[in-house]
Amino acid sequence: MKHVHLSDKQLTEVLTGVASAELTTHLAECETCRKEVDDMNTALKGYAVAVQPHPADPHFWLRQRNTIMAAVAQPHRRPGPLRWAWAPAALIICAALLLAGNPDHPQEGPARTAQPQAVIDDEALLMEIQSDLQTGMPDALVPAALIANERSRLIRARSDNTVRNQ
């Protein structure tokens, strides 16, 4: 006859004290299951010792209270009235700089005339854009295309070598 030991569920019932009479009888007869229960009890006692809280420092809460009371007792510094006084001055300076440097803003003095160099630069830019549109790939993607082409070439060479070796 085959001897059946207790399952994990049955061992848990024994450890928690809700074991049936049948389980208690089995434990009285089976040395292996009794040893398993003793090992589990030893482990559980070790866990209970490990998770026990350390004795509390009797002065901890007194130190906490004193720290909080000291922080509350300190006078709260309010920002002075001149704290933001620089902000309007900075705003006025920025506005003056923006208006002085803005070419669209009417200025006193001789009227501005279009410079021929700017027209040439505009035309050169338009020609460059036209040539870029005619090419199949933007300049920014040229390095990526070179890498992709090299990788494709290596894959083809590998597959050609594999075909030749077969």
Order of alpha helices (4+ residues) and beta strands (2+ residues): alpha-alpha-alpha-alpha-alpha-alpha-alpha
